[in-house]
Amino acid sequence: MVEDLYPSRITSRPQIIERRDPVVYSEWSPAAPLSREDVEHYRDNGFLVLRDVFDASEIAALQAEAERLRSGRAPLEEETLITEPTSGAVRSVFMLHRQSALFGRLAVDARLARVAQFLLGDEVYLHQSRLNYKPGFEGKDFYWHSDFETWHVEDGMPRMRALSMSVLLTENTPVNGPTMFMNGSHKLYAACVGETPEDHYKQSLKKQEYGVPDHETLARLASGGVAAPCGPPGTVVIFDCNTMHGSNSNITPFPRSNAFFVYNAMSNRLVAPFGPERPRPEFIGARENTSAISPVEGRLVADAA
C-alpha cells in the first residue's frame, strides 16, 4: 500500500502540511527548454507565463476547432460535456485530446511536452485534458483550489509531480475571469475537511464543495500576493499541481476560453484513491491510457501555399 504523504478530508479541522516533493525535478542547463530565469520564477511562484508560443494561424485553427466542439456539431461523449450549473451553457469539454485530432496534436507538441518533461524530470503522459469556456455574461467562477488535493484524494495521484498547461485561445484580460494564482502557495499543502461523497465529480465539475480550503487557510496562502496573468491568444500559462488557483465569473461581454493539459510523470501514475473507494472515471483521471508522450516538432497547421 502506498503511504499517504498528503492526507486530506479525514479530520474535522483543516491543516497545512509542508510540501515533501521538489517543484522542479531537473537541473537547469543551456540546453533546457526554458531560461534559467523562467525556471526560477516557476520554482518560486508556482506558475510561469510564456508569451507568443503559438502563432496567429495556429491559434485561428484551434479557435475554430474549439467553437466546433462547443457548438454541438462534433460527436462528443455525453459524459465529457459539462454545462454551467444554472444557464446550461457549455463550461468544459473533457478528454479533449481523444475527441479532437487537432487538440490531440497540440497536447504532444514539443513546445509544451518538452517543457513538461524538463520540469517533471521524467517522461510524461496526459492525466487529463479539457477545454474551459467562460462565455460572456454566463461564465461562472472556479473557486480557490489545489488540483493536487483532488487528484490525490479522488484519483490516487501519489506525489506532487504533475503540472498543468493552459493555452489561451482568447484574450485573457483582467476583467473576463482570468485564472488567478496565489504566489508561492505550491510550497504548502492545504488539507481540507469533509468526507468525499461517492461520484462527487458529477457535482464538483460544475461547482466544487469538497476539497475547498477554509478562509483562514486561503488567507495564509495568499500572503505572498495574488497574480492574474493575462495575455493574447497563443500565450501559455504553466502551473504546478499544488498551486492554489481560481477565477472569477465573467460578467463582461467578452468570452474567455483556454485549453488545459495536465501532464503527469510516468513514475507518478495513479494508485488507489486516498479517499473514496471508487476512482473518478477515465475521462477525468487517466489510469489505462498512460502511454508516454513522444514530443512532436513543427507547427500545428501547414503553411499556406
C-alpha positions in Angstrom: 0.0 0.0 0.0 1.3 3.4 -1.0 1.9 5.8 2.0 -0.4 8.8 2.1 2.0 11.7 2.4 -0.7 14.3 1.9 -3.8 13.2 3.9 -6.9 15.3 3.4 -10.6 15.2 4.1 -10.1 12.8 7.0 -10.3 15.2 10.0 -12.7 17.8 11.3 -10.1 20.6 11.2 -8.2 21.9 8.2 -4.4 21.5 8.3 -1.4 23.0 6.4 1.3 20.4 5.5 4.8 21.3 4.2 5.4 20.1 0.7 7.6 17.0 0.6 8.4 17.0 -3.1 10.6 19.1 -5.4 9.0 21.7 -7.7 11.5 21.4 -10.5 12.9 17.9 -11.0 15.7 18.7 -13.5 18.9 20.7 -13.2 18.9 23.7 -15.5 21.5 23.8 -18.4 21.7 25.9 -21.5 20.0 23.0 -23.4 16.9 23.3 -21.2 13.7 24.4 -23.0 13.3 27.3 -20.5 15.6 30.1 -19.5 17.2 30.0 -16.0 15.0 33.0 -15.0 11.9 31.2 -16.1 12.8 28.1 -14.1 13.5 30.2 -11.0 10.2 32.0 -11.4 8.3 28.8 -11.7 10.1 27.3 -8.7 9.5 30.3 -6.5 5.9 31.3 -7.5 4.4 28.0 -8.7 3.4 29.3 -12.2 5.0 30.7 -15.3 3.7 32.7 -18.3 5.2 32.1 -21.8 4.3 34.6 -24.5 3.8 34.0 -28.2 4.2 30.3 -28.1 1.7 29.7 -31.0 1.3 32.0 -34.0 -1.9 33.5 -35.4 -2.7 30.8 -37.9 -2.2 28.0 -35.3 -4.5 29.9 -32.9 -7.1 30.5 -35.6 -7.3 26.8 -36.3 -7.6 26.0 -32.6 -10.3 28.6 -32.1 -12.3 27.2 -35.0 -12.0 23.7 -33.5 -13.0 24.9 -30.1 -16.1 26.5 -31.5 -17.0 23.3 -33.4 -16.7 21.3 -30.2 -18.8 23.7 -28.3 -21.5 24.1 -30.9 -22.9 20.6 -30.9 -21.7 19.8 -34.4 -19.0 17.5 -33.0 -19.8 14.0 -31.8 -18.7 14.2 -28.2 -19.1 11.6 -25.4 -22.0 12.9 -23.4 -20.3 12.5 -20.0 -17.4 14.6 -21.1 -19.5 17.7 -21.8 -20.0 19.8 -18.6 -22.5 22.7 -18.5 -22.9 25.7 -16.2 -25.0 24.9 -13.1 -27.7 27.5 -13.9 -27.6 28.6 -17.6 -26.8 25.3 -19.3 -24.0 26.9 -21.3 -21.0 24.7 -22.0 -18.5 25.0 -19.2 -15.9 22.3 -20.1 -15.2 19.6 -22.6 -13.1 16.8 -21.1 -10.9 14.2 -22.8 -10.1 16.8 -25.3 -7.0 15.1 -26.8 -9.1 12.0 -27.6 -12.1 13.8 -29.1 -10.2 16.2 -31.4 -7.3 15.4 -33.7 -6.1 19.0 -33.6 -6.1 19.3 -29.8 -4.6 15.8 -29.6 -1.7 17.1 -31.7 -1.5 20.2 -29.5 -1.1 18.0 -26.4 2.0 16.3 -27.7 3.5 19.5 -29.3 7.2 19.7 -28.4 6.7 23.3 -27.3 4.6 22.0 -24.4 5.7 18.4 -23.9 9.4 19.1 -23.7 8.8 21.8 -21.0 6.7 19.3 -19.0 9.4 16.6 -19.3 12.0 19.1 -18.1 10.1 20.4 -15.1 9.0 17.0 -14.0 12.3 15.3 -14.8 10.6 12.2 -16.4 8.7 11.0 -19.4 5.1 12.3 -19.1 1.6 11.3 -20.0 -1.7 13.1 -20.1 -3.6 12.8 -16.8 -6.4 15.0 -18.0 -7.3 17.4 -20.9 -10.2 19.8 -21.3 -11.5 23.0 -22.9 -12.7 25.5 -20.4 -15.1 28.1 -21.7 -16.2 31.3 -19.9 -18.9 32.7 -22.2 -19.7 36.4 -21.9 -22.2 37.2 -19.1 -22.7 33.5 -18.3 -19.3 32.0 -17.4 -19.2 31.2 -13.7 -16.3 31.2 -11.2 -14.0 28.4 -10.4 -13.4 28.7 -6.6 -9.9 28.5 -5.0 -8.5 25.0 -5.0 -5.3 23.0 -5.4 -5.7 20.5 -8.2 -3.3 18.1 -6.5 -5.6 17.8 -3.4 -8.4 16.5 -5.6 -6.1 14.4 -7.8 -4.6 12.8 -4.7 -7.7 12.2 -2.8 -10.1 11.3 -5.6 -7.8 9.9 -8.3 -4.9 8.5 -6.3 -2.0 10.6 -7.6 0.7 9.8 -5.1 3.2 12.7 -5.3 3.4 16.3 -6.5 5.0 15.5 -9.8 2.4 16.9 -12.2 1.6 20.3 -13.8 -1.0 22.0 -15.9 -0.6 24.0 -19.1 -3.3 26.4 -20.1 -3.1 27.5 -23.8 -5.0 30.8 -24.1 -7.4 30.7 -27.1 -8.9 34.1 -26.5 -7.7 37.3 -24.9 -7.5 36.8 -21.2 -7.9 40.3 -19.6 -8.1 41.5 -16.0 -12.0 41.7 -16.3 -13.1 38.5 -18.1 -12.3 35.9 -15.4 -8.6 35.1 -15.9 -7.0 32.4 -13.8 -5.6 33.8 -10.5 -2.7 32.3 -8.6 -1.5 32.7 -5.0 2.2 33.3 -5.3 4.2 30.6 -3.5 1.2 28.7 -2.4 2.5 25.5 -4.0 5.0 25.1 -1.2 2.3 24.3 1.3 -0.5 21.7 1.1 -4.0 22.6 2.3 -5.6 19.6 3.8 -9.4 20.1 3.7 -12.3 18.8 5.8 -15.3 16.7 4.8 -15.6 13.1 3.7 -15.9 12.9 -0.1 -19.2 11.5 -1.3 -19.2 8.8 -4.0 -19.3 10.1 -7.5 -18.5 13.6 -6.2 -17.1 14.5 -9.6 -20.6 14.8 -11.1 -21.2 17.9 -8.9 -17.7 19.2 -8.5 -17.1 19.7 -12.2 -20.0 22.3 -12.1 -19.3 23.6 -8.6 -16.8 22.2 -6.1 -17.8 21.9 -2.5 -15.3 19.3 -1.1 -11.6 19.9 -1.4 -12.2 23.7 -0.9 -9.9 25.3 1.7 -11.3 27.3 4.6 -10.9 31.1 4.7 -8.1 31.1 7.3 -6.0 28.8 5.2 -6.7 30.8 2.0 -5.7 34.0 3.7 -2.4 32.4 4.8 -1.6 31.0 1.4 -2.4 34.4 -0.2 0.2 36.2 2.0 2.6 36.3 -1.0 0.0 38.1 -3.1 -2.3 37.1 -5.9 -1.4 37.2 -9.6 -3.8 37.1 -12.6 -1.7 36.5 -15.7 -3.3 37.9 -18.8 -2.3 37.8 -22.4 -3.4 37.4 -26.0 -4.2 34.1 -27.7 -1.1 32.0 -28.1 0.1 32.6 -24.6 0.8 29.5 -22.4 0.4 29.6 -18.6 2.1 26.7 -16.7 1.3 26.0 -13.1 2.4 23.4 -10.5 -0.2 20.8 -9.5 -0.4 22.2 -5.9 -0.6 25.9 -6.8 -3.7 27.5 -5.2 -5.8 29.0 -8.1 -9.2 30.0 -9.1 -11.1 32.5 -11.3 -14.0 35.0 -11.0 -17.2 34.8 -13.0 -17.2 36.5 -16.4 -19.9 39.2 -16.4 -18.4 41.0 -19.4 -19.5 40.5 -23.0 -16.0 39.2 -23.8 -15.7 35.4 -23.8 -12.7 33.6 -22.4 -11.6 30.1 -23.4 -8.5 28.1 -22.7 -7.3 24.6 -23.5 -5.9 22.7 -20.4 -3.5 19.8 -20.5 -2.3 18.1 -17.3 1.0 16.3 -17.6 1.9 13.7 -15.0 5.3 12.0 -14.6 5.3 8.3 -15.7 6.8 7.5 -12.3 3.8 9.1 -10.6 1.0 7.2 -12.2 -2.2 6.7 -10.3 -2.8 4.2 -7.5 -6.0 3.6 -5.5 -7.6 6.8 -4.4 -6.7 8.1 -0.9 -10.3 9.0 -0.3 -13.3 7.3 -1.9 -13.1 3.6 -2.8 -14.1 4.2 -6.4 -11.8 6.4 -8.5 -13.1 9.0 -10.9 -13.7 7.9 -14.5 -11.0 7.7 -17.1 -12.1 10.9 -18.9 -11.1 12.9 -15.7 -8.1 10.9 -14.5 -6.3 8.6 -16.8 -5.5 5.1 -15.5 -5.5 2.9 -18.6 -4.3 5.4 -21.3 -1.0 6.3 -19.8 1.4 5.9 -22.7 4.5 8.2 -22.6 4.3 11.2 -24.9 6.7 11.4 -27.8 7.0 15.2 -28.4 6.2 16.3 -32.0 8.2 19.1 -33.6 6.8 21.6 -36.0 3.8 23.8 -36.4 0.2 22.6 -35.7 -1.0 23.6 -39.2 0.6 23.5 -42.6 1.8 26.8 -44.1 -0.5 28.2 -46.7 0.5 27.5 -50.3 
